[in-house]
Amino acid sequence: MGDIKIPEIDMVNLKDQYLKIKNQVDSAIVEICENTQFIKGPAVSRFERNLEQYLNVKHVIGCANGTDALQIALMALDLSPGDEVIVPAFTYVATAEVIALLHLKPIMVDVDPHTFNISLKNLEQVISQKTKVIVPVHLFGQCSDMESVMAFADNHKLFVIEDNAQAIGSDYSFSDGSTAKSGTIGHIGCTSFFPSKNLGCYGDGGAIFTNDDVLAQKIRMIANHGQIKKYHHAVIGCNSRLDTIQAAILDIKLKYLDKYSKARQEVAANYDKALNGVDGISIPERCEKSTHVFHQYTLTISGGKRNDIITHLKDIGIPTGVYYPIPLYEQDAFCHYQPDGFKLTATEELCKSVISLPIHTEMSKEEQEYIIEGVKFFFN
Ligand SMILES: Cc1ncc(COP(=O)(O)O)c(C=O)c1O
């Protein structure tokens, strides 16, 4: 690595991003502290309307976090205990957790080994009379093959809930040439505003999207204690609100979302250029029909060297992430949903070979160069 100066590198750099919008954020927070509209203040509906416009979707309903968004979406579909929900096994736990929590059955399926998104290959084999929902996860920042997902769902009369926690801002192109924002194609879309997400707030937050007026009304009701009017509760719901201060911050950051995506795409393009063709590394493949907003830049490492490269990078000051190290069906909480010995080929392989490099909106050329050199050094 020669005499390269070691820059301080983080997986994400929220501080520098904040400093660029500090004046706007600080005054929005002060305004809410002064008017004390902490719960359901005007910033919440202002942000919901602005996000509806950005996404070109009829309804955006804020809620407390991305996990609640998925739970509330499922609660709105009038499912019965034991109904089955198809979900990729290579995802964050929240996607499957809410299914189990509602006494539904997660049916775990494999992902495409190159795009990391749900594979449609063997779906026919898992369909039963009880299958009611499919939850494609737009992993790492690009859309699943939504045209095929929707066709499959239509054929089998399934609801589609998009887990868009990692892909907000990405665009999907249909074969007729039309486009739609990720999260607005299925019956319901869900997202997370966790701080490190592409559109992240300064605490917890989430939202649910739908073009269906009836579902939107139900979702709003469920997120508010199942209340139809004050102190009248039509169904069992929950208390899941997007906090006013978080909504005000998100409304400011929404104006920069496309710029943030572009910054991430530029880092990814630099990584691609430098690492494509390096023996032992596969750069992330792009889905044909989706833009990629790079929540994560994820390589696969062959030859069983993934853990060695993590150690090497750590030693030279480069943090990395492994999303995700264990297939969901091997987690103690989920193993009883599948028969003994259940394995999915791509999921197994990816859990052993993926590594995510630092990527965020504030990365300097110097940091990128240092990371690239660090990775290449290992393979030389
Ligand atoms: C794919 C996916 N789904 C759901 C969630 C849950 O979001 P939250 O942490 O806001 O509950 C996350 C967050 O990490 C996620 O990455």
Ligand as a Chemical Component Dictionary entry (heavy atoms), coordinates in Angstrom:
data_LIG
# 
_chem_comp.id                   LIG 
_chem_comp.type                 NON-POLYMER 
_chem_comp.pdbx_formal_charge   0 
_chem_comp.three_letter_code    LIG 
# 
loop_
_chem_comp_atom.comp_id 
_chem_comp_atom.atom_id 
_chem_comp_atom.alt_atom_id 
_chem_comp_atom.type_symbol 
_chem_comp_atom.charge 
_chem_comp_atom.model_Cartn_x 
_chem_comp_atom.model_Cartn_y 
_chem_comp_atom.model_Cartn_z 
_chem_comp_atom.pdbx_ordinal 
LIG C1 C1 C 0 -34.828 -4.566 3.888  1  
LIG C2 C2 C 0 -35.269 -3.906 5.166  2  
LIG N1 N1 N 0 -36.540 -4.064 5.584  3  
LIG C3 C3 C 0 -36.983 -3.505 6.719  4  
LIG C4 C4 C 0 -36.161 -2.750 7.519  5  
LIG C5 C5 C 0 -36.673 -2.242 8.828  6  
LIG O1 O1 O 0 -36.616 -0.861 8.969  7  
LIG P1 P1 P 0 -36.510 -0.177 10.431 8  
LIG O2 O2 O 0 -35.148 -0.413 10.943 9  
LIG O3 O3 O 0 -36.795 1.265  10.155 10 
LIG O4 O4 O 0 -37.558 -0.795 11.265 11 
LIG C6 C6 C 0 -34.841 -2.539 7.125  12 
LIG C7 C7 C 0 -33.939 -1.727 7.966  13 
LIG O5 O5 O 0 -32.792 -1.987 8.152  14 
LIG C8 C8 C 0 -34.372 -3.132 5.927  15 
LIG O6 O6 O 0 -33.109 -2.989 5.499  16 
# 
loop_
_chem_comp_bond.comp_id 
_chem_comp_bond.atom_id_1 
_chem_comp_bond.atom_id_2 
_chem_comp_bond.value_order 
_chem_comp_bond.pdbx_ordinal 
LIG C1 C2 SING 1  
LIG C2 N1 SING 2  
LIG C2 C8 DOUB 3  
LIG N1 C3 DOUB 4  
LIG C3 C4 SING 5  
LIG C4 C5 SING 6  
LIG C4 C6 DOUB 7  
LIG C5 O1 SING 8  
LIG O1 P1 SING 9  
LIG P1 O2 DOUB 10 
LIG P1 O3 SING 11 
LIG P1 O4 SING 12 
LIG C6 C7 SING 13 
LIG C6 C8 SING 14 
LIG C7 O5 DOUB 15 
LIG C8 O6 SING 16 
# 
